[in-house]
Amino acid sequence: MKKAIQVVLVIFVIYFLLTNPTGAANAVEQIFNWIVDALGAIASFFQSLLN
């Protein structure tokens, strides 16, 4: 069952990339921004601990 869900998910991602490259680029950009924001928040947290 888990393998089937993974296959369906991969097929959906490939379909999304092929049919909507602009949307896929926006999704990747949003994920990247979220990661950068999270790392910035972690750095800010540790900076506040040191001060």
PyMOL Python script that loads the backbone (N, CA, C, O; Angstrom):
from pymol import cmd

cmd.read_pdbstr("""\
ATOM      1  N   MET A   1       0.825  -1.198   0.000  1.00  0.00           N
ATOM      2  CA  MET A   1       0.000   0.000   0.000  1.00  0.00           C
ATOM      3  C   MET A   1       0.863   1.254   0.000  1.00  0.00           C
ATOM      4  O   MET A   1       0.590   2.196  -0.744  1.00  0.00           O
ATOM      5  N   LYS A   2       1.910   1.271   0.835  1.00  0.00           N
ATOM      6  CA  LYS A   2       2.792   2.434   0.913  1.00  0.00           C
ATOM      7  C   LYS A   2       3.494   2.660  -0.424  1.00  0.00           C
ATOM      8  O   LYS A   2       3.652   3.798  -0.866  1.00  0.00           O
ATOM      9  N   LYS A   3       3.912   1.576  -1.059  1.00  0.00           N
ATOM     10  CA  LYS A   3       4.589   1.678  -2.354  1.00  0.00           C
ATOM     11  C   LYS A   3       3.650   2.255  -3.402  1.00  0.00           C
ATOM     12  O   LYS A   3       4.075   3.055  -4.236  1.00  0.00           O
ATOM     13  N   ALA A   4       2.388   1.864  -3.376  1.00  0.00           N
ATOM     14  CA  ALA A   4       1.417   2.365  -4.341  1.00  0.00           C
ATOM     15  C   ALA A   4       1.190   3.859  -4.161  1.00  0.00           C
ATOM     16  O   ALA A   4       1.065   4.591  -5.143  1.00  0.00           O
ATOM     17  N   ILE A   5       1.137   4.309  -2.931  1.00  0.00           N
ATOM     18  CA  ILE A   5       0.965   5.740  -2.655  1.00  0.00           C
ATOM     19  C   ILE A   5       2.171   6.516  -3.153  1.00  0.00           C
ATOM     20  O   ILE A   5       2.015   7.601  -3.713  1.00  0.00           O
ATOM     21  N   GLN A   6       3.366   5.982  -2.962  1.00  0.00           N
ATOM     22  CA  GLN A   6       4.574   6.641  -3.441  1.00  0.00           C
ATOM     23  C   GLN A   6       4.575   6.753  -4.961  1.00  0.00           C
ATOM     24  O   GLN A   6       4.941   7.793  -5.509  1.00  0.00           O
ATOM     25  N   VAL A   7       4.167   5.684  -5.642  1.00  0.00           N
ATOM     26  CA  VAL A   7       4.118   5.693  -7.106  1.00  0.00           C
ATOM     27  C   VAL A   7       3.116   6.731  -7.592  1.00  0.00           C
ATOM     28  O   VAL A   7       3.410   7.484  -8.520  1.00  0.00           O
ATOM     29  N   VAL A   8       1.943   6.781  -6.979  1.00  0.00           N
ATOM     30  CA  VAL A   8       0.927   7.758  -7.367  1.00  0.00           C
ATOM     31  C   VAL A   8       1.432   9.171  -7.122  1.00  0.00           C
ATOM     32  O   VAL A   8       1.198  10.061  -7.940  1.00  0.00           O
ATOM     33  N   LEU A   9       2.111   9.386  -6.023  1.00  0.00           N
ATOM     34  CA  LEU A   9       2.652  10.702  -5.709  1.00  0.00           C
ATOM     35  C   LEU A   9       3.706  11.128  -6.732  1.00  0.00           C
ATOM     36  O   LEU A   9       3.709  12.276  -7.174  1.00  0.00           O
ATOM     37  N   VAL A  10       4.591  10.222  -7.106  1.00  0.00           N
ATOM     38  CA  VAL A  10       5.615  10.528  -8.107  1.00  0.00           C
ATOM     39  C   VAL A  10       4.970  10.839  -9.454  1.00  0.00           C
ATOM     40  O   VAL A  10       5.376  11.781 -10.135  1.00  0.00           O
ATOM     41  N   ILE A  11       3.979  10.060  -9.838  1.00  0.00           N
ATOM     42  CA  ILE A  11       3.277  10.311 -11.104  1.00  0.00           C
ATOM     43  C   ILE A  11       2.598  11.674 -11.072  1.00  0.00           C
ATOM     44  O   ILE A  11       2.639  12.406 -12.061  1.00  0.00           O
ATOM     45  N   PHE A  12       1.977  12.023  -9.952  1.00  0.00           N
ATOM     46  CA  PHE A  12       1.332  13.326  -9.832  1.00  0.00           C
ATOM     47  C   PHE A  12       2.341  14.459  -9.947  1.00  0.00           C
ATOM     48  O   PHE A  12       2.073  15.453 -10.621  1.00  0.00           O
ATOM     49  N   VAL A  13       3.497  14.328  -9.301  1.00  0.00           N
ATOM     50  CA  VAL A  13       4.526  15.375  -9.365  1.00  0.00           C
ATOM     51  C   VAL A  13       5.024  15.531 -10.797  1.00  0.00           C
ATOM     52  O   VAL A  13       5.173  16.656 -11.274  1.00  0.00           O
ATOM     53  N   ILE A  14       5.282  14.431 -11.489  1.00  0.00           N
ATOM     54  CA  ILE A  14       5.731  14.501 -12.883  1.00  0.00           C
ATOM     55  C   ILE A  14       4.664  15.150 -13.749  1.00  0.00           C
ATOM     56  O   ILE A  14       4.980  15.993 -14.588  1.00  0.00           O
ATOM     57  N   TYR A  15       3.411  14.771 -13.560  1.00  0.00           N
ATOM     58  CA  TYR A  15       2.314  15.366 -14.317  1.00  0.00           C
ATOM     59  C   TYR A  15       2.227  16.875 -14.044  1.00  0.00           C
ATOM     60  O   TYR A  15       2.053  17.667 -14.970  1.00  0.00           O
ATOM     61  N   PHE A  16       2.347  17.261 -12.785  1.00  0.00           N
ATOM     62  CA  PHE A  16       2.286  18.671 -12.412  1.00  0.00           C
ATOM     63  C   PHE A  16       3.422  19.448 -13.064  1.00  0.00           C
ATOM     64  O   PHE A  16       3.208  20.548 -13.575  1.00  0.00           O
ATOM     65  N   LEU A  17       4.628  18.886 -13.051  1.00  0.00           N
ATOM     66  CA  LEU A  17       5.779  19.557 -13.653  1.00  0.00           C
ATOM     67  C   LEU A  17       5.612  19.729 -15.163  1.00  0.00           C
ATOM     68  O   LEU A  17       5.986  20.761 -15.720  1.00  0.00           O
ATOM     69  N   LEU A  18       5.060  18.731 -15.808  1.00  0.00           N
ATOM     70  CA  LEU A  18       4.921  18.784 -17.258  1.00  0.00           C
ATOM     71  C   LEU A  18       3.777  19.683 -17.706  1.00  0.00           C
ATOM     72  O   LEU A  18       3.873  20.326 -18.752  1.00  0.00           O
ATOM     73  N   THR A  19       2.712  19.736 -16.942  1.00  0.00           N
ATOM     74  CA  THR A  19       1.543  20.506 -17.363  1.00  0.00           C
ATOM     75  C   THR A  19       1.532  21.927 -16.838  1.00  0.00           C
ATOM     76  O   THR A  19       0.836  22.778 -17.392  1.00  0.00           O
ATOM     77  N   ASN A  20       2.284  22.206 -15.786  1.00  0.00           N
ATOM     78  CA  ASN A  20       2.268  23.534 -15.186  1.00  0.00           C
ATOM     79  C   ASN A  20       3.657  23.898 -14.661  1.00  0.00           C
ATOM     80  O   ASN A  20       3.866  23.959 -13.449  1.00  0.00           O
ATOM     81  N   PRO A  21       4.608  24.142 -15.572  1.00  0.00           N
ATOM     82  CA  PRO A  21       5.962  24.438 -15.089  1.00  0.00           C
ATOM     83  C   PRO A  21       6.053  25.729 -14.276  1.00  0.00           C
ATOM     84  O   PRO A  21       6.877  25.826 -13.366  1.00  0.00           O
ATOM     85  N   THR A  22       5.219  26.717 -14.590  1.00  0.00           N
ATOM     86  CA  THR A  22       5.233  27.962 -13.820  1.00  0.00           C
ATOM     87  C   THR A  22       4.767  27.709 -12.393  1.00  0.00           C
ATOM     88  O   THR A  22       5.369  28.205 -11.440  1.00  0.00           O
ATOM     89  N   GLY A  23       3.708  26.947 -12.247  1.00  0.00           N
ATOM     90  CA  GLY A  23       3.221  26.599 -10.914  1.00  0.00           C
ATOM     91  C   GLY A  23       4.235  25.782 -10.141  1.00  0.00           C
ATOM     92  O   GLY A  23       4.396  25.960  -8.934  1.00  0.00           O
ATOM     93  N   ALA A  24       4.921  24.882 -10.838  1.00  0.00           N
ATOM     94  CA  ALA A  24       5.945  24.070 -10.177  1.00  0.00           C
ATOM     95  C   ALA A  24       7.096  24.949  -9.708  1.00  0.00           C
ATOM     96  O   ALA A  24       7.619  24.763  -8.609  1.00  0.00           O
ATOM     97  N   ALA A  25       7.489  25.906 -10.542  1.00  0.00           N
ATOM     98  CA  ALA A  25       8.568  26.822 -10.151  1.00  0.00           C
ATOM     99  C   ALA A  25       8.151  27.651  -8.948  1.00  0.00           C
ATOM    100  O   ALA A  25       8.955  27.882  -8.045  1.00  0.00           O
ATOM    101  N   ASN A  26       6.912  28.096  -8.928  1.00  0.00           N
ATOM    102  CA  ASN A  26       6.417  28.868  -7.786  1.00  0.00           C
ATOM    103  C   ASN A  26       6.404  28.028  -6.516  1.00  0.00           C
ATOM    104  O   ASN A  26       6.739  28.516  -5.437  1.00  0.00           O
ATOM    105  N   ALA A  27       6.015  26.761  -6.651  1.00  0.00           N
ATOM    106  CA  ALA A  27       5.983  25.874  -5.485  1.00  0.00           C
ATOM    107  C   ALA A  27       7.388  25.660  -4.937  1.00  0.00           C
ATOM    108  O   ALA A  27       7.596  25.689  -3.724  1.00  0.00           O
ATOM    109  N   VAL A  28       8.348  25.445  -5.828  1.00  0.00           N
ATOM    110  CA  VAL A  28       9.734  25.256  -5.388  1.00  0.00           C
ATOM    111  C   VAL A  28      10.255  26.527  -4.737  1.00  0.00           C
ATOM    112  O   VAL A  28      10.948  26.466  -3.721  1.00  0.00           O
ATOM    113  N   GLU A  29       9.928  27.671  -5.312  1.00  0.00           N
ATOM    114  CA  GLU A  29      10.362  28.941  -4.729  1.00  0.00           C
ATOM    115  C   GLU A  29       9.772  29.137  -3.336  1.00  0.00           C
ATOM    116  O   GLU A  29      10.468  29.593  -2.429  1.00  0.00           O
ATOM    117  N   GLN A  30       8.503  28.799  -3.159  1.00  0.00           N
ATOM    118  CA  GLN A  30       7.869  28.932  -1.848  1.00  0.00           C
ATOM    119  C   GLN A  30       8.514  27.999  -0.821  1.00  0.00           C
ATOM    120  O   GLN A  30       8.726  28.390   0.327  1.00  0.00           O
ATOM    121  N   ILE A  31       8.823  26.772  -1.231  1.00  0.00           N
ATOM    122  CA  ILE A  31       9.475  25.824  -0.329  1.00  0.00           C
ATOM    123  C   ILE A  31      10.858  26.342   0.062  1.00  0.00           C
ATOM    124  O   ILE A  31      11.244  26.277   1.229  1.00  0.00           O
ATOM    125  N   PHE A  32      11.604  26.857  -0.927  1.00  0.00           N
ATOM    126  CA  PHE A  32      12.927  27.408  -0.647  1.00  0.00           C
ATOM    127  C   PHE A  32      12.830  28.583   0.317  1.00  0.00           C
ATOM    128  O   PHE A  32      13.623  28.688   1.252  1.00  0.00           O
ATOM    129  N   ASN A  33      11.856  29.471   0.091  1.00  0.00           N
ATOM    130  CA  ASN A  33      11.677  30.621   0.990  1.00  0.00           C
ATOM    131  C   ASN A  33      11.330  30.177   2.400  1.00  0.00           C
ATOM    132  O   ASN A  33      11.791  30.772   3.374  1.00  0.00           O
ATOM    133  N   TRP A  34      10.515  29.129   2.513  1.00  0.00           N
ATOM    134  CA  TRP A  34      10.147  28.606   3.827  1.00  0.00           C
ATOM    135  C   TRP A  34      11.379  28.073   4.555  1.00  0.00           C
ATOM    136  O   TRP A  34      11.549  28.300   5.753  1.00  0.00           O
ATOM    137  N   ILE A  35      12.239  27.361   3.820  1.00  0.00           N
ATOM    138  CA  ILE A  35      13.457  26.819   4.423  1.00  0.00           C
ATOM    139  C   ILE A  35      14.375  27.952   4.866  1.00  0.00           C
ATOM    140  O   ILE A  35      14.926  27.908   5.967  1.00  0.00           O
ATOM    141  N   VAL A  36      14.544  28.961   4.023  1.00  0.00           N
ATOM    142  CA  VAL A  36      15.395  30.106   4.368  1.00  0.00           C
ATOM    143  C   VAL A  36      14.838  30.822   5.598  1.00  0.00           C
ATOM    144  O   VAL A  36      15.597  31.195   6.493  1.00  0.00           O
ATOM    145  N   ASP A  37      13.525  31.016   5.649  1.00  0.00           N
ATOM    146  CA  ASP A  37      12.907  31.667   6.813  1.00  0.00           C
ATOM    147  C   ASP A  37      13.110  30.844   8.078  1.00  0.00           C
ATOM    148  O   ASP A  37      13.393  31.394   9.142  1.00  0.00           O
ATOM    149  N   ALA A  38      12.965  29.529   7.964  1.00  0.00           N
ATOM    150  CA  ALA A  38      13.140  28.658   9.124  1.00  0.00           C
ATOM    151  C   ALA A  38      14.578  28.708   9.624  1.00  0.00           C
ATOM    152  O   ALA A  38      14.816  28.782  10.830  1.00  0.00           O
ATOM    153  N   LEU A  39      15.536  28.670   8.705  1.00  0.00           N
ATOM    154  CA  LEU A  39      16.939  28.747   9.113  1.00  0.00           C
ATOM    155  C   LEU A  39      17.257  30.106   9.728  1.00  0.00           C
ATOM    156  O   LEU A  39      18.036  30.192  10.677  1.00  0.00           O
ATOM    157  N   GLY A  40      16.661  31.159   9.196  1.00  0.00           N
ATOM    158  CA  GLY A  40      16.856  32.487   9.772  1.00  0.00           C
ATOM    159  C   GLY A  40      16.303  32.571  11.178  1.00  0.00           C
ATOM    160  O   GLY A  40      16.910  33.182  12.058  1.00  0.00           O
ATOM    161  N   ALA A  41      15.143  31.953  11.392  1.00  0.00           N
ATOM    162  CA  ALA A  41      14.546  31.954  12.729  1.00  0.00           C
ATOM    163  C   ALA A  41      15.399  31.164  13.709  1.00  0.00           C
ATOM    164  O   ALA A  41      15.549  31.562  14.865  1.00  0.00           O
ATOM    165  N   ILE A  42      15.956  30.054  13.259  1.00  0.00           N
ATOM    166  CA  ILE A  42      16.826  29.255  14.126  1.00  0.00           C
ATOM    167  C   ILE A  42      18.088  30.042  14.468  1.00  0.00           C
ATOM    168  O   ILE A  42      18.525  30.053  15.619  1.00  0.00           O
ATOM    169  N   ALA A  43      18.672  30.702  13.465  1.00  0.00           N
ATOM    170  CA  ALA A  43      19.863  31.524  13.711  1.00  0.00           C
ATOM    171  C   ALA A  43      19.551  32.658  14.670  1.00  0.00           C
ATOM    172  O   ALA A  43      20.353  32.966  15.551  1.00  0.00           O
ATOM    173  N   SER A  44      18.400  33.276  14.509  1.00  0.00           N
ATOM    174  CA  SER A  44      18.001  34.352  15.414  1.00  0.00           C
ATOM    175  C   SER A  44      17.832  33.841  16.835  1.00  0.00           C
ATOM    176  O   SER A  44      18.201  34.520  17.794  1.00  0.00           O
ATOM    177  N   PHE A  45      17.274  32.641  16.968  1.00  0.00           N
ATOM    178  CA  PHE A  45      17.089  32.044  18.282  1.00  0.00           C
ATOM    179  C   PHE A  45      18.423  31.837  18.977  1.00  0.00           C
ATOM    180  O   PHE A  45      18.591  32.200  20.140  1.00  0.00           O
ATOM    181  N   PHE A  46      19.377  31.245  18.250  1.00  0.00           N
ATOM    182  CA  PHE A  46      20.679  30.995  18.860  1.00  0.00           C
ATOM    183  C   PHE A  46      21.434  32.291  19.118  1.00  0.00           C
ATOM    184  O   PHE A  46      22.182  32.390  20.091  1.00  0.00           O
ATOM    185  N   GLN A  47      21.245  33.281  18.259  1.00  0.00           N
ATOM    186  CA  GLN A  47      21.865  34.588  18.477  1.00  0.00           C
ATOM    187  C   GLN A  47      21.330  35.223  19.769  1.00  0.00           C
ATOM    188  O   GLN A  47      22.081  35.828  20.534  1.00  0.00           O
ATOM    189  N   SER A  48      20.036  35.076  19.992  1.00  0.00           N
ATOM    190  CA  SER A  48      19.444  35.649  21.215  1.00  0.00           C
ATOM    191  C   SER A  48      19.923  34.899  22.457  1.00  0.00           C
ATOM    192  O   SER A  48      20.004  35.480  23.539  1.00  0.00           O
ATOM    193  N   LEU A  49      20.239  33.620  22.309  1.00  0.00           N
ATOM    194  CA  LEU A  49      20.775  32.869  23.447  1.00  0.00           C
ATOM    195  C   LEU A  49      22.176  33.347  23.825  1.00  0.00           C
ATOM    196  O   LEU A  49      22.550  33.343  24.998  1.00  0.00           O
ATOM    197  N   LEU A  50      22.935  33.752  22.826  1.00  0.00           N
ATOM    198  CA  LEU A  50      24.304  34.179  23.073  1.00  0.00           C
ATOM    199  C   LEU A  50      24.386  35.602  23.619  1.00  0.00           C
ATOM    200  O   LEU A  50      25.395  35.977  24.217  1.00  0.00           O
ATOM    201  N   ASN A  51      23.353  36.383  23.424  1.00  0.00           N
ATOM    202  CA  ASN A  51      23.375  37.768  23.905  1.00  0.00           C
ATOM    203  C   ASN A  51      22.791  37.913  25.279  1.00  0.00           C
ATOM    204  O   ASN A  51      22.742  39.020  25.815  1.00  0.00           O
TER     205      ASN A  51
END
""", "prot")
cmd.dss("prot")
cmd.show_as("cartoon", "prot")
cmd.util.cbc("prot")
cmd.orient("prot")
